[in-house]
Amino acid sequence: MERRHSKRIPVNLNAKIISEDSIFDGIIENMSEDGLEYFMTSFIKTSQDITPQRLIKCNFLSPSGEMLDLNCELIWFLETAPGEKLLGMRIINPPLTYKEIVEHLN
């Protein structure tokens, strides 16, 4: 059974996530009204930096040129190679600007 609540839109947006004092580079691979899938390109030194239910921030430049700073909860992750992870994040209270971007891309 499909667990997703909203349609995923493929994108390729450079982004950073911030987990406590650590910053990780990566790419948003798809987005929806309430979530993101993020491929982390930074090497992770400790697995404690990325754990489910952790609150993190995601910063990226939207296709329209606006800088967005989203509060997210890490829902899942998958290690794709040693030190590389694919992350699924739920956006906490997505701002109107983000919702408009998703609607425009849809």
Secondary structure, 3 states (H helix, E strand, C coil): CCCCCCCCEEEEEEEEEEECCEEEEEEEEEECCCEEEEEECCCCCCHHHCCCCCEEEEEEECCCCCEEEEEEEEEEEEEEECCEEEEEEEECCCCHHHHHHHHHHC
